Amino acid sequence: MAEAVFVVAPPELVVTEVMYHPREPAGVETNGGYLPSDYEFIEIRNTGATPTPLVGVRFADGIQFDFTWGAVDSLGPGEYAVAVNNLAAFTNRYPGWSGMKIAGEYE
């Protein structure tokens, strides 16, 4: 188990899902040569009542991702966005991805 410190600002942004250690690729997923870790992602959601800018919001420990430079610059009330490990793998596994806000790939 790894230890990490999480500081989220503004407080209305919460991590709502962490896909860690996903299942093995199956069916057509095996055509891409993806590893299970390629399907990992982190989802954040704006639980506030007003739009929240993502400038300056980042993950700096465990994974590296800065929303300032991502494809999603703000979240409206109730909206969510994901940072993914491998965009091609993610869009291959989750056919409804076009309706999602994908901020980008993390390191």
ZAMARGU-4260 file (C-alpha; in steps of 0.2 Angstrom, whole numbers, plus 5000, padded with zeros to 4 digits):
<rodrens>
0) 5000/5000/5000 | 5006/5017/4996 | 5004/5033/5006 | 4998/5049/4998 | 4992/5066/5003
5) 4978/5073/4994 | 4974/5092/4994 | 4959/5097/4984 | 4954/5115/4981 | 4941/5121/4978
10) 4932/5110/4991 | 4917/5106/4979 | 4928/5095/4968 | 4929/5077/4974 | 4936/5061/4968
15) 4921/5050/4965 | 4929/5035/4957 | 4946/5027/4955 | 4948/5013/4943 | 4963/5004/4950
20) 4968/4986/4944 | 4955/4984/4931 | 4950/4967/4924 | 4960/4958/4910 | 4956/4963/4892
25) 4943/4952/4885 | 4935/4950/4868 | 4939/4964/4855 | 4949/4973/4869 | 4962/4960/4866
30) 4965/4967/4848 | 4974/4982/4855 | 4987/4973/4865 | 4982/4983/4881 | 4987/4979/4898
35) 4975/4979/4912 | 4983/4995/4919 | 4979/5004/4903 | 4961/5005/4908 | 4964/5014/4924
40) 4956/5031/4927 | 4952/5044/4940 | 4935/5053/4940 | 4932/5070/4948 | 4915/5078/4951
45) 4909/5096/4955 | 4897/5094/4970 | 4894/5113/4971 | 4880/5123/4965 | 4891/5134/4953
50) 4903/5131/4939 | 4921/5127/4945 | 4936/5131/4935 | 4950/5118/4935 | 4964/5130/4932
55) 4977/5125/4945 | 4969/5109/4950 | 4981/5094/4948 | 4986/5077/4955 | 5004/5078/4960
60) 5007/5062/4970 | 5004/5044/4964 | 5000/5051/4946 | 5004/5067/4937 | 4990/5077/4929
65) 4987/5095/4928 | 4970/5100/4923 | 4976/5117/4919 | 4983/5110/4903 | 4969/5097/4900
70) 4955/5096/4888 | 4942/5101/4902 | 4944/5118/4909 | 4929/5119/4921 | 4915/5108/4928
75) 4897/5114/4930 | 4886/5109/4945 | 4885/5090/4945 | 4897/5087/4930 | 4912/5076/4931
80) 4928/5073/4921 | 4940/5058/4920 | 4959/5058/4918 | 4964/5041/4910 | 4980/5031/4909
85) 4978/5027/4891 | 4965/5036/4880 | 4964/5023/4866 | 4962/5009/4879 | 4948/5019/4888
90) 4938/5023/4873 | 4940/5005/4867 | 4933/4998/4883 | 4919/5011/4887 | 4908/5013/4871
95) 4899/5028/4879 | 4915/5038/4881 | 4909/5051/4868 | 4897/5058/4881 | 4911/5060/4894
100) 4922/5074/4898 | 4939/5066/4896 | 4952/5079/4903 | 4967/5069/4896 | 4980/5056/4900
105) 4990/5056/4916 | 5008/5051/4918
</rodrens>
